[in-house]
Amino acid sequence: MVELTDSEREILLIGRDLMTRLVASEDWLPAAFATAETGKGLQYQLFSDVLERFTVVATVLFPGAGLLVEQSSHWEIAGGLSGSISREARDRGARAKAEVRILRPGEVQTRGSRGAQPMILSNAAETQSAISIHVYGGDLNKLLRHARTGEDFAEGRSLGYANVESAPPYDIFSIQTENAD
């Protein structure tokens, strides 16, 4: 997708179609990238682009868990894989509550980089974890991400990826060696 065009608009249009196909079924995501710890929200890096043009991430939220992602200047394509995730754009200066959008399984939402705001991702369900897949237009690991503790987000504490050594993110070289024609 990023090889075809530099236009953010076209990337979001093509990406929406590709993400819709990806989240049509949840059986493709390895269990190593779909596990939530009690009370926590975790992000697993699924793909690392060596040129830092984009990052593919699985967000897994335990019931009641949330994450705050500072994603200014990055576009985003998000797809619901399981459960429902509340997505609230947080305007730093506004006192009014921002619009909350729900991302359900099979649904896709996109955001352009212009005027992008911090995003709160949360799982309001009491019994089921929720999983969403995100493609961010840059290296997400360089952005600030915070886990929610109670009703607040821990300030200044950056959240890293939850990948373990036995489940690193895919890269173009490992994907090419695993594909069979």
N, C-alpha and C positions, 0 to 999 in steps of 0.2 A: 504494500500500500504506500509506504513512504518512498519507495523506489519509483513509483509511477508519477508522483506529483509533489510539488512544494506547496501547493495551495491548501491551506487549512480547511477551507470549505469542502474541497474535494476529498481530503483525507477523512473528514467527518462523515461525508455521504457514503464513501466506499466502506469505511470502518463500521458504520451502522449496519450495513448489509452483512458484512463478515461477522460482526458480533451477534447479530440475530441468528445466524446459522450456528454459531458456537454455543449459545445458551439455549438452543432448542432441546438439548438433552444434557443431563448432568452426569452421565455415566463415564465421561471421558477424563474427569479430573482425578488424578491419583490421590489416594487417601492421605498421603504425606503432606498434601497441600490443602486439605479440607478439614483439618482438625482444630477445634477451638478449645482453649483451656477455660475452666470454670470462671465465669465472670469477666472474661477478657475478650478483646478484639485483637485479632492478629492479621498481619498481611504477609503473604508469601510471594516472593518474586518468582514468576513462572518463566519469564524470558528476559534475558539481558541483551540489549543491543549494544554492541561494542562501540558504536558511533554515538551513543547516548541520544538518539533521535526519539526513542520511545521506550516505555517500560510496560510489561504486562504483569499484572498483579492479581492475586486472588485475595479478597478480603473475607475473613471468616469471623463472624460475630456471635458469641455466645448470647443466650437470651439476656436482654437488658444491657449488653455491652455497647460501647461506642468508641469511635475514633474521630479525631479532628485532623484534617489534612489541609495544610497550607499549600495550595496549588496555583498560586498566582502565576501568570504568564505561561501556563501549560494548558493545552486542550485536553479533553477527556472523553472517552467512550466507555460507558458503564453498562454491563448486562447482568440481569438477575439470574442466578443459577438455582438457588433454593431459598425458601423462606422469603421474608419481605424486609427490605432495608429502607429506612427513612433517610432521605438525603435533604439536608438543610444547608443552604448557602448562608454563611455567617458574614454579615456586613459589619466590619470593625467599628464603624462610627455610628451606625443606626441604633435607635432605641426600639424601634418597632421590630417585631418578630418576622423573620424572613419566611418566604413560602417554603413549605415542606412538601417534597415529592416522594412518593413511595415507589420503589423499584421492586417489582414482583418477578417471579420466574418467567423467563422467556422475553421479558421487556428490555428495551435498550433506551438509554438516555445519553445525549451528548451535550458537551459544553465547549464553547470556543475559549480561546485564551484571552480575548479582549475583555477586560473587566472581571476576570475570574476572581472569585473570593474564596476564603477558607471554606471547607465543606465539612459538615458534621455528618458522619455515617453512623447510624444506630439501628439496633435490633430491638424492637419494642415487644417482641413475642416473649411469652413467659416459659415456653416449653421447647422451642425448636431453634437451633442455630440457623443463621442465614449466611449465604455465600453469594458474593458478587464478583464478577471479573471486570477489571479496569484496564484500559490502555491509556497511559498518560503520555503526552507529547514531550518527553524529556526524561531525565534520570530522577525518578521519584525518591530515590535514597538521598538525594541532595536537598529535598524539601523537608520541612518540619512536619512531623506527624506525632500526635499525642494520644495516649490512651485515656479513656474516661475513668475517673475514680469517683464513684457516687454521681453527683450532678455536675462536677467540675472536671476540667481537663488539667492534667499536671503540666504546669507552665515550665518551659525550658527543658523538659525531658523529651528528647527525640526518641521515637519508636523505630527500631530497626526491623529488618525482615525476620520472620520466624523460621526461615529455612534451616534445616539441620544439615550437617556435613554429608549425610547419606542421601539428601534430596536437594542438591543445588539447583539453581535456575538453569533452564535450558539455554543454550546458545546456538548460533547458526551451525557450528561445527558438529555438535552432538545431534542436532535434529537431522542434518544431512546424513550422518552415519546410521541413524535409526530408521530412516525412511526406506521402504521397499517398494519397487515399482511392480 
